[in-house]
């Protein structure tokens, strides 16, 4: 029964959340690699402090833009997925 299948009826928040998280992380990768930012570290900073600081900075910079783009992308992909599932195209 297609009506009971959560993938077909659009009641699958897991797919939406997975797409959202993947899109957000993909947009954060350039900043994680140091593209477009400079962080001055004190000489006593450990490797862990540098890695965690860079990672947190990459995830929190331009948050509004990343959230908006990720949400739009997740909605579009899940809508397209649902539409393809209803039409039987795999």
N, C-alpha and C positions, 0 to 999 in steps of 0.2 A: 504494500500500500504506500503510494508516494506521499500521501498526506501526512503519514506518521513519521516519515523519514526526516530527521532534523536538518540534514544537508539540503533537502529539496524545499522544505517549507520555510527555510530561513531562520530557524530557531536555534542555530548553532553559534553561540557566542565564542566558542573556542577558536573557530576559524577566524573570526573577526579579530579576536585578541592576538592570535598568532601573527596575522598579517600586519596588524598595528605595531607590534613589538619588533618584528623583522624590519619594517620600514623605518622605524625610529632608530634602530641600531645601525642600519645601513647609512642613514644620513649622518650618524655620529662618527663613523669610521674615519673620514678624513681628519677630523679634529683629534681623534685618538692617535693618529699617526703624526700629529704635529703640524698639519697643513693649516696655515692661516693664523697661527697663534704662537706667542712667545711667552714662556714662563721662566722668570728668573728664580733659580733655586739657590738657597744658601749652601755653602760648601758642606755643611753637616747633614744635609738631607740624605736619607737612605734611599736605596733603590725602590723599596716598597712605597715610601712616601712620594717619590717621583711618579711611579706608575699609578698609584691610587689617585694622586692629585690630577694627573693628566686625564685619567679615565672619568673621574667625577666632573672635571671641567668640560670634557667633551660631551657628556650627557646633559649637562645643565646649561650650556651656551645655546642661545637661540631657541629656547624651549618652546615659545609660542609658535614659531614657524614650523618646527619639527612636529609638534602636536597636531597642528592644523593639517599639514601635508600628510601625516601618517593616518589621521582619521579619514580624510577624503580618500586616500588610496585604499584603505581597508574597506570602506563602504563600497567603493567602485568595484573592487575585486570580488567581494562577497556577493554583490548584486549580480555581477557577471557570472560567478560560479553558480548561483542559484538559478539564473536564467538558463545556463547551459544544462544544468541537471534536470530542469523541468522539460526541456526540449529533447532530452535523451542523447545529446551530443557528448561524447567523452573524449 
